[in-house]
Amino acid sequence: MDLQTVFYFGIVSGIISLVAAYYYAKKVEHYEINIPKVQEITDAIREGAMAFLTAEYKILIWFVVAVAVALGAFIGLPTAISFVLGAITSAIAGNAGMRIATKANGRTAIAAKEGGLAKALDVAFSGGAVMGLTVVGLGMLMLSLILLVVN
């Protein structure tokens, strides 16, 4: 098997992983929060988490720019570009993970109350799977695309 085939396999694997993440995200969203107080707490947690990510990304962007400039100056432009693309995919995965985690926590509590441990674990596992599959999917996709371009 030649390298180009391996890179295409990585792209397909990344896409499959992202499709699976989407499936699990929809599975989490399928569960309804039918207790207003739990919905209120879930919304407050979500609002705080997204405010944190916004503040974090505003600071992180300067770090990414500084490191990218240093990498470009000392190692080369392809490395700097790869670093920036990795930072972007990491930020996207973190954002997706935070969004689904804040959706899953209230739903997990409701699932535990209504369906017991098995149902709660199903919701919690699905929420965690989104983050893991998004990180792996974006990583495989971006790495394979970069290697396909530079080789």
N, C-alpha and C positions, 0 to 999 in steps of 0.2 A: 504494500500500500504506500503510495507516495504522500509527501507532506501536504500537498494541496487537498487531497482527499480527507486527510486528518483534520485540516482546518474547516472544511465543509461539514464534516461530522460534528465538530465543535459548535458551529453555527446552528445546525439542526438541533443539537442537544440543548443549547441555550434557549432556543425558541420553544422547545418542548417543555423545558423547565418553567419558562414564563407562562405558558398556557396552563400548566398545572398550578402555578401560583394564583393565576386568575380564577381557576376552578375553586381552590380553597378559599379565596377571598369571597367569592359569591356564596360559598357554603356558610361562611361565618355571617355574612349579611342576611342570609335566609332566616336566621333565628331572630325573632322579634323581642324587643324589650317592652314588656307590657306593664311594667310598674313605673309610674311617672318619676318617683324619687330616684330609682336606679338610672333612668334615662337622664335625669338632671345631673347626677354625679358623673355618669359616663361622658356627657357633653362637656362638663367642666374639666375633666381630666384631659379630654381630647383638645380642648382649647388651650390648656396649659402646655400640653406636649407639643402642639404645633407652634406655639409662641416660643418655646425653648428651641425647637429646630430652626426657626427663622433667625433667632438671635445667634445660634451656633453657626449657621451657614454664613451669616454676615461677617463673622470673625474668621471663619475657616477659609473663606475665599481669598483673604489676604495672604494666609499661609500658603495656600495652593499656588497663588501667583508668584510669591517669593521663591518657593522651592522650584517651581517650573522654570523661572528665570535662571536660577543657579544651575539646575540640571542642563538647561539649554546652553549656558555659557561654558560649563566645565565638561559635560559629557556629550551633548549633542541635541539637536532639535527633535529627532525622532523619540528620544527618551523623554524629553520634556512634554511632547504631545501625548505620549502614552501615559505619562503620569497624570496629566490633566484629564484625559479620558477616563482613567481609573478613578480619579476623584469624583468626576461627574457621575459615573455609574454607582459609586459608593453612596453618594448623596441621594440618588434616586432610590436605591435599595433601602437606605435608612428612612427616607420619607415614606415609602410604601409600607415598610415594616411598622413604623410608628402609627400610621393611619389604621392599619388593620389591628394592631395590638390594642389600640384604644377602642376600637369597635368590639373586639373580642372580650375584653374584660367584663363589661356589664352583661354581655350575652352569656358568658361562662357562668356568672352568678345566677342568672335566670335559669339556665339549663340545669345547674346543680339543684336548684330549688324544685324545678318541675320534673326533671328526669333522672336525677341522681348523678352519681359519680361518672357513670359511663357516658352519659350525654354531655356532662361538663367537660370531660376529657376530650371528647370529640371536638367540641367547639375550641377548646384551648389548643389542642394539637393542630387543628386547621389554621388557627391564627398564627401559631409559630411556624408552621410549614410555609406560609406566605413569605415570611422574611427569609428563611433559609433558601427556598427555591428562587426567590428574586435575586439574592446575592449570587447564587450559583449560576442562574440563567444569564444575568447581565455580565457576570465575570467571564463565563464561557463564550458568550456572544462577542463581547468586546475584544477579548484576547484573541479569539480566532480571527476576527476581522482585521485586527492590527497585524497579526502574523501573516495573514493572506496578502495584505497590502505590501508589507516590507520584504516578503520573500518572493 
